[in-house]
């Protein structure tokens, strides 16, 4: 770590006597002085945020309500207020850059009642969290987390719209963004994080959370010009159900959101602030707020690309065997991966019974495939539902790790209540114990666990390429929105790489032999733009072999980088990002359905002579997306 002298720190205190309660005011400014985070303690605790002359968050109350009746934040009595600063770099070997600059000013306010609040101001945003120091366990019935805005601003929100088993807290966390005014967000709607708000003056505010542990994830509901936190209650009744009965669905919930330790830190409530959209595409806020790695030895954790079977429906051709979920087909995938220096092949749904990993398909000889893949320098990853794995977590991990399997793709999680969040931390630790990498599919946004457990290389929680198999509206517009919103939370298992690419007029949903919306280069650019240390290649080996130039390009793009530069972007319109690995720069640019030209400033390259390999949309790409 490289440490520097602390930046200037500013905090002020003032007090005024009211009839109800002594009111105290505090201010914490960002190191560059542009962000002012204000806190008032009177009858309750309120916070608000300004960036220069722009009001980002107007006064909003925050509190934790305990089952005992105590409300942490009501009639607060301040015991002490302490300030601190930090200015250092920490290493991030499995990320979009090799180190992160962590610089902030911090205020910790301790209150009577054995709790405190930590407030941080960074140059690009603010965060706060509750900390409790109680001797006994506590039960939390609700958390008050308000994000009030001065005007009826426009926001981009992904709404829960696929309730599973009539439980509104069970969802795939996949949705196109609704772009609407705050007043149009209804009280009974649920938006999952991150959410982006246009606060005017060219500035935007992204709401997210970080270091989510042993606690339910936060959703947002509407309340006029305000967004209010909402949380799933703890599950009390669970049964199998959902798709093919492989989910563990909730049929009853308690009257509290969490039972937890009395001494602990709670998740960060975060607002990232940008003065132009491209800044959002290179944010490190979640990395800075996450718990540091619990894994000391990272040498066995290998990021890379994955030849994937499910999206392309095992649809290989020009072979002398029947394609499907069988050893000849997977050997073909392994041969393809080896020939193109692709690190992994995943065996998706069908290699085993969907609820019992010990019942392997009679058409699959797993030890034989592991041995064959090892000869070819390819690792194998097994798909499983969360329910199937958790029925036998220790035994399954021990068995398949000993066999030589490199990791699990864990699907149909579909919840982020306290029980599920805690389960994913437990699974991650057990995977570390067996040197297994993890891809959490069917998953909520990562929110910091990716730094704490670097063996978790990817997360879904995104409306990825699978959706084109059954049709989706305006995927290109969504593709150039998520780098500024969803990607703020971390990696995305979007699963790019389609070789059949269609214009808007020619696209149609096809389940068995799917195509993508947009151009070939739109797909190629995703490998640079979308953060994914474990990145899928969604199409089939036959298609990639027919398009070897595109395959060579995809195979050459790393999945982790040493440096990232956001070049250009506007939410929903276009994005351009440059990333460096060693001495090689990779640049990706994508647009929505509208053709456009961008001028790229190459000053980030520095001095020297460079050679470029360039893929661009052909002159007829608007007619044929493969051009």
N, C-alpha and C positions, 0 to 999 in steps of 0.2 A: 504493500500500500504506500502511496505517496501522499504525505500530509502537507498541508500548506497553512499559512497563518489564517486564522479565522476572519471571515468578512465582517464588516461593520454590522452591528446588531442594534436594533431599535425596539424598545418596548416601553410603553408608558402606562402609568397607573393613575387613576383619578377616582374620587369617591364623592358621592352626594347622598345626603340623608333624605329618605322618604318616609312617609308614615308606615308603609308596609314593611320595608326592608332596606338595609343599607345597600346601595348600588355601587358596584365597582366596575371600572372600565379598563380594558387592557387592549393594547395594540401590538401586533407582531408584524414586522415588515420583512419582505423578501430581501435576500442579499443585495439585489440591484436597486432596492428601494421602490420598485414600481407597484408591488402588491402590498396592500394593507389588510391584514386579517384582524378583525375587531371582535372582542368578547365583552359581554356585559353580564354581571351577576347581580340580580336583584331578587324579584320574586321567583325568577327562574334563570336559566342560563341561555343566553342568545349569542349567536355568532353572525357575522356578515363580512363580506369581502369586496374590496375595490381594487381595480387595476388602473393605475393613473387616475383619470377622471371618470372612468366607467364603473358603475355599480354592477358587480357580477352577481353576488348574493345579497339580498336585503335581509334585515334582522329576522332570524328564524330560531325557534326554540329547539333544544336538544335535551334528551333525558333517557334514563333507563328505569322502567317500573318493575319492581320485584314483587313476587307473590306474597311476601310478607306485608305488603302495603307501602313499603318505603319507596319513594321516588328519588332516584339519584339525579339531581338537577332542580328539584323543587325547594324553594326557600334555602338556597345553598349558603353555607357559611364557609368563607375562605380561610384556610389555615395558613397557606403560604403560596407564593408564586415565584418560581425559579426559572431563570433563562439559561440557555446553552446554545452553542453554535457547533456546526460541523462543516468541514470542507476537506474531503478526501476522495480518492478513487478506490473502487474495489473491482476485483477481477470477475469477469463474466465469460467463462470459456465456452459456454453453450448458449450463444445469444447472437444478436445482430451486430454486436460490437464486442471487443475483447475486454473493455473496462467501462465503468460507469462513473461519472462525476456526481458525487453525493454531497450537495451543498445546501444547507438550510439554516434558518434561525428557528429556535424552539422555545415555547413557553409551556411550563408544566404548572397547573393550578391544582393544589391539593385542598380538599374540602373535608369538613367535619362529616363523619359517617364512613370513613375508610374508603374513600374513592378519590380519583383525580382525573383530570382531562389533560391530554397532551395536544398542543396545537403546533403545527409546523407551517412555515412559509418558505416555499422554494421560488426560484425565478419564474417557473412555469406552472405554479399552482399551489394549492394549500391542502392540508389534511388535518383531521383530528381523530382521536380515539379515546374511549373510556378505559380506565384502569381501576380495578377494584383490589382492595387489600383486606378482605374479610376472612375470618378464620374458618367459617363453615361454608359448605356449598350453598349456592344461591340458585333460585329459580326466577327466570325473567319472563314476565308476561307480555312485555311490549318494549319496543325502543322507539323513541320519537326522534326522527331525523328529517328535518325540514330543509328544503332548497327553494327559497322564495326569490322571485325575480321582480324587477321594477316595472317591466312592461309585459305585454302579452306577446312574448317572443315566440319565434318559430323553433321547433325542436324536431330532432330525428329520434324516434323511439321504436324499438322492436317489441311488439305486443305479444303476450301469451295468447295464442289463438287455436291451440290444439289440445285442449284439456283431455287428459287421459283418465278413463274410469270416473269421469265427473268430478275429479279432484283438480281444482283450478291451479294447484301448486305443482302438478305433475305435467311436465312439458319437455319437448325436445330442445328448447332454447334456440329455435330456428325461426326467423321471421324477417321478411323484407321490412325496411324502415317506413313507418308512417311519418310524413313530414307535415306537421300541423301546428297550429297555435297552442300554447299552453292551456288556454281556456277550453280548448276542444278535447283535452284529455279528460275522460270521464272518471268519476270517483271509483266506479266499479271495474275499471280496466286495470290490467297489470302490465307494466313494461319492465323487462329485465335489463340489467346493466350490460355494457355502458350505454348512456344516453347523452346526446349532444344538443346543446342549446345555443342558438345565435343570439348573443346579448347586445348586438349593435356595435357600431364603430369599427367594423371589420373583425370583431373579436368573437370567439366562441368559448363555451364552457362545457367540458365533458364531465359527467358525474359517473364515478365508479367506486369500487371498494378494493381494498388490498389486505393481505394477511388474514384471509378468511379461514379461521380454524375453530372447530368445535362450536359452531354457531351457524344459524341459517343465513343464506344469501339474501341480499336486499333487493327488493323490487321497488318500483315507483308507481304511485297513483296520482291522479289529478286533483287539484283543489284550487280552481281559479288560475291565478298566475303563479301557482306554487306546485312543486312536486314533493310528495311525502313518501317516506320510506314505509314499506310493508314487508312482513316476514311470515313465512310458513310456520304454522304451529307444529309442535313435535308429533310425529306419527305414533299412533297407539294400536291401530289395526292394519295389518298388511297381509295381502294374499297374492298369489300368482295371478297374472292377467296381462292385459295389453296384447301387443303383437305376438302371436304364437305362444301365448302364456309364458313368455320369457321375462316379462317385467315383474317387479315386486311392487304392486300398486297399493296405494294408501286408501283405506276405507273408513278411517276414523282418525281424528287428531285431538290432541290434548288442549287445554286452555292456556298453555304457555308456549313460548318459542324456544326456550333452552333451559336445561338444567346443567349447571356447570360449576367449575371450581370457584370458590369465593375470592381467590387471589389469582388474577390473570389480567392480560391485556385483551381488549376486544378489537374487532376489525377496524381498519382505518376507513373513514368516510372522506372521499377525495373529490376535489374539483381541479381538473387540469384546465389551464387558461392559455389560449393561443391568440396571437395578433394576426396570424394568417394560417390558412388551413394546413399548409405543408408541415408546419411545426408539429401537428398532431400525429403525423406519420412517422415521427422519430422520437416519441416520448419514452422515457425510462422510468416514469413515476412508480409503476407497480414494482419494478425491480428494486427501486430505492426503498420502498416501504415494506417489502417482503422480509420474512425471517430468513437469515443467511442459510446456506446449505447445511443440512445435517449429514451430508455424504462427504467424507474427507477424500477418499480415493475415487477420482473420476475416470481413471484410465480405462475401465471396462465399459464405460458408457460411450457408445459409438453412434453419433447422428448419421443420417444418410437418407437415401431415397428407397422407396419400396415399390416393387412391381405388385400391383393390386389386381385381384381377380373379380370381385363382386360387381363393380360398376360396369365392366364390359361383359358380364354374364358368362365368363369362361369361354368367350366366343372366338377361339382361335380357329384358323382354317389352313388348308393346304398341308395337312398332316395325315399320317396313316393310322390314327387311332381316334376313338370317339372322344371328343372334347367334353370335359365336365369335371366334377369333383373327384378326381382319381390321380393315381401316381404318375401316369404318362403326361397328363396335362400339367401337373406341378413341376415335373422335370423339365418340361418345355419352358415354363416360366423361369425356372432356375437357370437354364441355359441362356435365356435372353438376358436375365439380370447379370450373369457372369460376363457375357460378351460385351455388355455396355457399362460394366463397372458400377452396377446398381447394387447397393449394399444388402438389401433385404427382399424377401418375398413373403407376403402375408397369406395365410390360409384362412379365408373368411368363413362366414356361416356355411355349415354343411360338412365340415371335416369331422365333426363329432355330433352327438346328440346335443340339442340346444340347451338342455338343462343338466346334463351329466357329461362332464369332460372325459370321464373314463370310458364312455361308450363311443369308441372311435368308429367311423364309417368303415364297413368291410372293404370299400374301394380305396382306402388310404392305409398305406404302410408307413407310419410316421418315422420309426427308426431308420428305415431305408431312405426316406426323403432327407432326413437330417444328415445322414452320412453322405448322400449325394451332393447336398448343398455345401457341406463342409469342404468336399473336394474342389468345388467350384468357387470357394471363398465367398459364399453367400449365406446370410443368416436367415432363419425362419422365425416368423412371428405368428402366433395363434390368436384368432378371434375368439372372444367369449362374451356372453352377456354378463353384466354385473351379478345377476342372481346366480347363474351357474358357478361363477368363480367363488362367490362368497359362501356357497354351500360347502366348499372344501378348499379354502384358500391355501392353507399351509401344505396340505398334501399335494394339491395340484402344482403349486410352485416348486416344491421339492422334486416332484416326479419329472416335470417337463424341463426344469433347469438341468437336472442330472442327465436327461436325454440329449441336451444340447440346444434346446429351444432358446432363442435370444430375448423373447419378451411376449407381452400380451397386448392385443387391441381389445379394450374393455368397453362394451357397448350397452345401450339401453339403461343408462343411469337415470336420466330424465327427472331428477329431483335435486334440490340443494337445501333441504331442511337440515337441521342439526345432525340427525342420525346419518344422513348420506354424506355430508361434508366430513364428518369424523371418520366414516368408513373409508373414504378415498385417501385420507392421510394414513390410515392403518395399512391399506393395500400397498401404498407407495413404499412404506417402510419394509414390509415383508418382501416386496420386489427387490429392494436394495439388498436385503439379507441373502437373497438368492441370485444376485447379479442379473436381474431381469429389467429390461427397459419397458416402458408403459406408454401406450397411446390411449388416452381417455376419450372415447367416442361417445356420442349420445350424452354430452356433458355440458354443464354450465361453463361460463367463462372462467379461465384459470385463476386469476386474482392473487397470484403470488406463490402458489404451491410449486410452480415450475422452477423458482429459484431455490426453494427449500429442499425440493427433491429433484435434482437435475436429471434423474433417470426417467422422469415423465417428460417425454420429448414432444408430445403434441396433444391437442385438445380440440374437440369439435366446437359445439356452441356457436355454429355458424351455418348459414343456409348455403351449403356447398354444392358441388357439381352434381351430386346424386339427384338433386331436385329436378334437373332437366329431364330425367328419365320419365317423369310423369307430368312434366310441364310446370313452368314457373314464369311469372310476369317480370320482364325487364331484369334479367340477371346481370347484363353488363352495367346497368346503373347501380345495382347493388355492389358489384365487384369494385367499383370505384368510390364506394361509400365506406366499406368495412376497413380500409387502411387507416381511416381517420376516426373510427369509432370502435368497432369490435377489437381491432388489433392493439388498442391501448391497453387491453387486459393481458395480452400475450399471444402465443402461437395459435394458429388456426388450422385445423385439419379439414381444409376446404376440398382437398383431393383433386387437383387440376390435372391437365394433360390430355384433353380430348383431341383426337386427330380428325374427327369429322366435325367440321365447323360450319355453322349456318348463319346466313343473313336473317334479318327479322322476317322477311317474306317467306323464306324457305324452311324455317325451323318448325319442327313438330316433335312432340314427345314420343320416344321409342324406348321401351324398357330393355329389350334384348340387345340392341345394337345402337346405343344412344349417340346423340350429337350434342354439341355445345351451342350456346347462343354467342354470336360474335365471331371474331376472326381467329385464325391460327395463331397469329402473333399475340393476340389477347391472351390466349392460353399460355404461350411461351413466357410472356412477361410475368405471369403469376409466380414463376419459380424464383424470381428475384424479389418481387414486391411483397408476397405473402410470407410472413414469418412462420417457419415450420421446420424445426430441427429434424423431424421425421416427416418427410414429404412424399406423398403418394404419387405414383404414375398411374392414372386411372384407366387408361386405355389398354387394349390387349397387345401382346407381343407381335401378333401378325400385323396389326395396324402400325406399330412403331417401326417394324422392319421395312414396311413399304415407304415410310417417311423418315429415312435414316438421318437426313440432315437435321430435321427437327429433333430427333432422338439424341443425336450427338450434342446438340445445343443444350437440351434439358439435362443430360447426364453431366455436362461440364459445370453446371451451376451448383455451387456448394449449398449446404443447408444451414450453416452457421458462418458468421463473418467477423472480421476484425474492425470494421468501421462502416458506418451508415451515414449517408447524406440525403436528406429529403430535398429534391430538386424543384418540384412544382406540384401543385395540386389544388383542386377545389372539390368539396364534398359532392358526390353524385355526378361529377363531370369528368374529371381526369386525375391521374396521379403519375408521378415520375420519381423514382428512387434509385440511388446509386449505392452499391455495397461493395466493400473491398475485402478480398481474402488474399493474404500475402501481398503480392505485387500486382494482382489482377483485379480490375474493377468490373463489376457486373451492373448493368443499367437496365431497368425495365420501365416501360411507359404504357399505360392503358387508358382508354377512353370509354365513354358510354356508347350509345348507338350513334352518336354524332361524330363525323369525321373532323379531325382538327390537326393542326401542325403546332409543334412546340419547339421553341429555341432552347437548347440545353447549354448552360454555362459549364464548361469543362475546367474551370479554374481549380477545382478540387483535386485534379490529377497531379498538380505540381510540375516541376521541370522534368524534361525527358522526352524521348521519342516513343510513341505508342502505336500498336497495331490493333485494329478493331475488327471483330466479326459482327456483322450487323444483319439482323432479320427485321423486315418491315412489311407492313401490309402491301399487297400488290395493288396495281391500279384498278383491278376489278374485284377487290375484296368486298365491296358493297354488294356485288352480285353473287359471288362465290366465296364464302368465308375461308376456304382453304388456300386462296390465292395469296 
